[in-house]
Amino acid sequence: MLLLGIVILFIAILLMGVRVFFTRRGEFASIHIGECKALRDRGIQCATSQDDEMNRKENPIEKLLKSENL
């Protein structure tokens, strides 16, 4: 029974990796959100990218305090 389970698991892994194992330029598809064209078209980004973008923006209150129009 254990041997049967190991054989089924081996076959499943082999079938999932056919493109990776048997092609010259084989690689697994990227699962990063930023590299998915469909999500980029919808304007969806990963949380890390969104956080970096928000940190680069200047806070409106700080901008007002820096201005000389007070």
N, C-alpha and C positions, 0 to 999 in steps of 0.2 A: 504494500500500500504506500509506504514511504517512497519507494523507488518510482512508482507511478506518479506521485506528486512532484518529485524532482524532475522527471521527464517532461511533464506538462509545463512546469515553470520554465524549463530550458527552452522549450518550443515557443512559449509565449514571448520570452525575451528575444529570441532569435527573430520572430516575426515582427516585433515592434522595431527592431533595429535593422531591417532589411536594407533600407536606403543608406544607412550609415555604414554598415558592414560591407556591402557589395557594390558600392559606386565609388568612383575615383574621388569626387569632391563631396563625399558624404559627410553630413553634419546634422545634428539635431536642430530642429527649428527653434528659433529664439522665442523665449517666453517673456521677454522684457516688454512691458507695456509701451515704452517709447519707440520700439522698433516695429510695432504693428501698424500697418498702413490704415486699416479700418478704424482703429481707435484715434490715430492722429487726425484723420478726416473729420471725426466728430469733436475734436478738440480735447480729447481725454489724455491726460498725462499721468505719470506715476507720482506718487505722493512726494518723493524726494525732489523731483524736478519742480513741482509746484511750490514746495517749501523754499527751495533755493530762489525761485523767481520772486516770491513774496518778500524774502529777506533782502533782495537787491532793491526793491522799491523803497523810496524814502517815505517815511511816515509824514502825513500831512500836517500834524501838529508840530513836529520838529522842523518841517519846512517853513511853517508860519513863524516859528520862533527865531529862525535864522534870518528871515527877511528883515530888511531895514524899514519896512512900512509900518512899524508899530508905533 
